[in-house]
Amino acid sequence: MLCLQSHTQDAWLQRAIAHTADILIDHAHCERKAAANALNLLGRFPDHAELQAPMLALAREELEHFELVLAILREREVAMVMQAPSGYQAALFALVRPGMPHKLVDLLLVGALIEARSCERFRLLSEQHPDAALRQTFRSLLESEARHYSVFVRLAEQQAPRDAVRERLQVLAEAERDILDTVKPIARIHA
């Protein structure tokens, strides 16, 4: 189902488990940014009615997850702090082509790739994290990320022919693989 061109290495998983608080803080930021991105798409493309219901639903769910992760942080007495960007998302968004419909297709596919990578990594955490409660939370998050991936791809396929969208997704997925090879390995969902 997922279009990823690489698999997360065990070193990432071990780093994520060893720095669970950092992963949770990072994911809280990711959920907030995902909600903002969904709303931003609506603001940038108000004439695309087909985006409205899916992006509003996605924004609501991302905000619910943001609240969930903030509650987990409070429960664990971990302070929510600012983080310097890893460079992953900026590098992906830099690949977005100008002009319509290419711009909207690429923005949707970049969203799909971000969700796909989150899904893959939450699967690993849901299977191997030593904390049973967190394993369950990560399992729930991975299911949402998989749904969001599908929503973004489906919406992209409404903007351009399916074959062209799948071809572009392949190109972006290969670039995403290369981007992950260049970002500093830190305890982040996308690093």
Secondary structure per residue as TSV (DSSP state, phi and psi in degrees):
chain	resnum	aa	ss	phi	psi
A	1	M	-	360.0	-49.5
A	2	L	-	-76.5	148.6
A	3	C	-	-94.3	8.2
A	4	L	-	-60.8	143.6
A	5	Q	S	-103.4	5.9
A	6	S	S	-149.6	158.8
A	7	H	-	-108.9	144.1
A	8	T	-	-65.3	133.9
A	9	Q	-	-81.0	157.4
A	10	D	H	-59.8	-30.7
A	11	A	H	-60.3	-38.9
A	12	W	H	-62.8	-45.8
A	13	L	H	-61.0	-45.1
A	14	Q	H	-63.8	-39.9
A	15	R	H	-64.8	-42.4
A	16	A	H	-64.1	-42.6
A	17	I	H	-67.0	-41.5
A	18	A	H	-68.0	-23.5
A	19	H	T	-126.3	52.7
A	20	T	H	-57.5	-40.0
A	21	A	H	-59.4	-42.8
A	22	D	H	-63.9	-39.0
A	23	I	H	-63.6	-43.0
A	24	L	H	-65.9	-43.9
A	25	I	H	-60.5	-46.8
A	26	D	H	-59.0	-43.6
A	27	H	H	-69.3	-32.5
A	28	A	H	-59.4	-45.1
A	29	H	H	-61.8	-41.0
A	30	C	H	-61.8	-42.4
A	31	E	H	-65.0	-42.0
A	32	R	H	-62.8	-44.9
A	33	K	H	-66.2	-36.3
A	34	A	H	-65.2	-40.6
A	35	A	H	-64.2	-44.0
A	36	A	H	-63.8	-39.0
A	37	N	H	-62.9	-42.5
A	38	A	H	-61.4	-44.9
A	39	L	H	-68.3	-35.8
A	40	N	H	-62.8	-39.7
A	41	L	H	-60.0	-39.9
A	42	L	H	-64.7	-39.1
A	43	G	H	-70.7	-35.8
A	44	R	H	-78.7	-26.5
A	45	F	-	-130.3	60.8
A	46	P	T	-65.7	-20.5
A	47	D	T	-83.3	-0.2
A	48	H	-	-101.8	83.8
A	49	A	H	-59.6	-27.8
A	50	E	H	-65.8	-17.2
A	51	L	H	-83.5	-24.2
A	52	Q	H	-59.1	-60.8
A	53	A	H	-62.9	-47.3
A	54	P	H	-63.6	-40.6
A	55	M	H	-72.6	-35.4
A	56	L	H	-64.5	-43.2
A	57	A	H	-63.6	-42.4
A	58	L	H	-64.0	-44.5
A	59	A	H	-60.6	-42.8
A	60	R	H	-61.7	-45.1
A	61	E	H	-66.1	-40.1
A	62	E	H	-63.1	-39.5
A	63	L	H	-66.7	-36.6
A	64	E	H	-62.2	-40.7
A	65	H	H	-68.5	-36.9
A	66	F	H	-58.2	-47.2
A	67	E	H	-61.6	-41.7
A	68	L	H	-59.7	-48.9
A	69	V	H	-67.3	-37.7
A	70	L	H	-61.1	-39.5
A	71	A	H	-64.7	-40.5
A	72	I	H	-63.3	-41.6
A	73	L	H	-62.0	-45.4
A	74	R	H	-60.8	-45.1
A	75	E	H	-59.3	-35.4
A	76	R	T	-91.9	3.7
A	77	E	T	56.8	42.8
A	78	V	-	-107.9	125.9
A	79	A	-	-77.5	138.0
A	80	M	-	-76.8	124.7
A	81	V	-	-129.3	162.9
A	82	M	-	-70.1	152.6
A	83	Q	-	-132.1	141.8
A	84	A	-	-70.5	141.7
A	85	P	-	-60.7	146.0
A	86	S	-	-79.3	-20.1
A	87	G	S	98.4	-14.1
A	88	Y	H	-60.3	-56.5
A	89	Q	H	-66.3	-41.7
A	90	A	H	-60.3	-40.7
A	91	A	H	-66.0	-38.8
A	92	L	H	-65.9	-47.8
A	93	F	H	-65.2	-24.1
A	94	A	T	-66.9	-17.5
A	95	L	T	-84.5	-6.8
A	96	V	-	-66.9	127.9
A	97	R	-	-78.1	150.0
A	98	P	S	-80.1	165.9
A	99	G	S	79.3	148.8
A	100	M	T	-93.6	146.9
A	101	P	T	-87.6	0.2
A	102	H	H	-55.8	-42.3
A	103	K	H	-60.9	-49.2
A	104	L	H	-66.1	-42.5
A	105	V	H	-56.5	-48.8
A	106	D	H	-65.9	-41.1
A	107	L	H	-60.5	-41.4
A	108	L	H	-67.2	-41.0
A	109	L	H	-70.6	-34.8
A	110	V	H	-62.6	-42.9
A	111	G	H	-58.0	-41.5
A	112	A	H	-62.2	-44.2
A	113	L	H	-64.4	-40.9
A	114	I	H	-62.2	-43.9
A	115	E	H	-65.3	-39.3
A	116	A	H	-62.9	-44.4
A	117	R	H	-66.1	-40.6
A	118	S	H	-60.2	-44.7
A	119	C	H	-58.4	-48.6
A	120	E	H	-59.9	-42.8
A	121	R	H	-75.3	-34.5
A	122	F	H	-67.4	-30.2
A	123	R	H	-61.6	-46.4
A	124	L	H	-60.4	-46.4
A	125	L	H	-65.6	-36.8
A	126	S	H	-69.3	-22.8
A	127	E	H	-92.8	-28.6
A	128	Q	H	-125.5	-6.4
A	129	H	-	-67.4	138.6
A	130	P	S	-71.0	-18.2
A	131	D	-	-89.7	113.8
A	132	A	H	-61.2	-40.2
A	133	A	H	-64.4	-41.8
A	134	L	H	-68.4	-36.8
A	135	R	H	-56.4	-42.5
A	136	Q	H	-66.1	-42.9
A	137	T	H	-61.7	-45.6
A	138	F	H	-62.9	-35.8
A	139	R	H	-63.7	-44.0
A	140	S	H	-63.6	-42.0
A	141	L	H	-65.5	-39.8
A	142	L	H	-64.5	-35.8
A	143	E	H	-64.6	-40.0
A	144	S	H	-67.1	-42.8
A	145	E	H	-61.2	-39.9
A	146	A	H	-63.3	-42.3
A	147	R	H	-62.2	-43.6
A	148	H	H	-64.1	-40.6
A	149	Y	H	-53.9	-49.1
A	150	S	H	-62.9	-39.4
A	151	V	H	-61.4	-47.5
A	152	F	H	-62.3	-43.9
A	153	V	H	-65.3	-44.0
A	154	R	H	-60.1	-43.5
A	155	L	H	-65.7	-37.7
A	156	A	H	-62.7	-39.0
A	157	E	H	-69.9	-13.0
A	158	Q	T	-84.5	-11.5
A	159	Q	T	-99.0	-21.7
A	160	A	S	-153.7	164.8
A	161	P	-	-56.8	141.7
A	162	R	H	-53.6	-44.4
A	163	D	H	-61.8	-40.6
A	164	A	H	-66.5	-39.2
A	165	V	H	-65.7	-45.1
A	166	R	H	-63.9	-37.8
A	167	E	H	-65.0	-43.6
A	168	R	H	-66.8	-38.0
A	169	L	H	-61.1	-39.9
A	170	Q	H	-61.3	-45.1
A	171	V	H	-62.1	-46.8
A	172	L	H	-66.6	-35.5
A	173	A	H	-66.0	-37.5
A	174	E	H	-66.4	-39.4
A	175	A	H	-66.3	-39.1
A	176	E	H	-60.6	-41.7
A	177	R	H	-57.9	-46.5
A	178	D	H	-66.8	-37.7
A	179	I	H	-61.7	-44.2
A	180	L	H	-61.1	-30.6
A	181	D	H	-70.2	-18.8
A	182	T	H	-104.1	-17.7
A	183	V	S	-78.5	149.6
A	184	K	-	-62.2	131.5
A	185	P	-	-74.1	99.0
A	186	I	-	-126.4	172.1
A	187	A	S	-79.8	82.3
A	188	R	S	-138.3	157.4
A	189	I	T	-66.9	-34.0
A	190	H	T	-116.7	46.4
A	191	A	-	-145.8	360.0
